[in-house]
Amino acid sequence: MNPFFALDVSIQAQIINLLIDLKEKYNLTYLFISHDLNVVKYLCENVVIMNKGKIEETGKIEDVFNNPKTDYTKTLISSIPQIEI
């Protein structure tokens, strides 16, 4: 679940950007648990994909999102809503 879900979209963006700024400024590490893969992709550098409490796949965001190894990860990534502009 996205901890920012109940917030207005602009407030969500402000909080996520604040987390990124603080991470860079203070060299922080976050453990961010979410079902919102768009936020995970934007906020995180590494990802662990879990299925029923077991690790399915782990790696750099770019590697996992661009070249998923397991069918479960492929299904998750293909289910991310795409916004056409």
C-alpha positions in Angstrom: 0.0 0.0 0.0 1.2 3.5 -0.8 1.5 5.4 2.5 0.7 8.6 0.6 -2.4 7.2 -1.0 -4.9 9.3 1.0 -3.1 12.5 0.2 -3.7 15.0 -2.6 -1.5 14.1 -5.6 0.4 17.4 -5.3 1.1 16.8 -1.6 2.2 13.2 -2.4 4.7 14.6 -4.9 6.0 17.2 -2.4 6.5 14.5 0.2 8.3 12.1 -2.2 10.5 14.9 -3.5 11.3 15.9 0.1 12.3 12.3 0.9 14.6 12.3 -2.1 16.1 15.7 -1.1 16.7 14.5 2.4 18.2 11.2 1.2 20.7 13.1 -1.0 21.5 15.8 1.6 22.1 13.4 4.5 23.1 10.3 2.6 20.1 8.4 4.1 18.9 5.0 3.3 15.1 4.2 3.4 13.3 0.9 3.6 10.2 1.7 1.6 7.4 -0.9 1.4 4.7 -0.3 -1.1 2.3 -1.9 -3.6 2.6 1.3 -5.8 5.3 0.4 -8.3 5.2 3.8 -9.9 6.3 5.4 -6.5 8.8 2.6 -6.0 10.3 3.2 -9.4 10.6 6.9 -8.8 11.9 6.8 -5.2 14.1 3.7 -5.0 17.4 2.6 -6.4 17.0 -1.1 -5.6 13.9 -3.2 -5.3 12.9 -6.6 -3.8 9.8 -8.1 -5.3 8.0 -10.5 -3.0 5.2 -13.0 -3.6 3.4 -14.6 -0.6 6.3 -13.6 1.8 9.1 -15.0 -0.4 11.6 -13.1 -2.5 10.8 -13.4 -6.2 13.5 -11.0 -7.6 15.9 -8.4 -6.4 18.1 -5.9 -8.1 18.6 -2.3 -9.3 15.3 -0.7 -10.3 16.4 -0.3 -13.9 17.4 -3.9 -14.2 14.3 -5.4 -12.6 11.8 -3.0 -14.4 13.5 -3.3 -17.8 14.4 -7.0 -17.7 12.2 -8.8 -15.2 13.4 -12.4 -14.7 10.3 -14.1 -13.1 6.8 -14.4 -14.5 5.4 -12.9 -11.3 7.6 -9.8 -11.7 6.7 -9.5 -15.4 3.0 -9.7 -14.5 3.4 -7.0 -11.8 5.3 -4.6 -14.1 2.8 -5.2 -17.0 0.0 -4.2 -14.6 1.4 -0.8 -13.9 -1.1 1.8 -15.3 0.4 3.7 -18.2 -0.5 7.4 -18.6 -0.5 8.6 -22.1 0.3 12.3 -22.6 
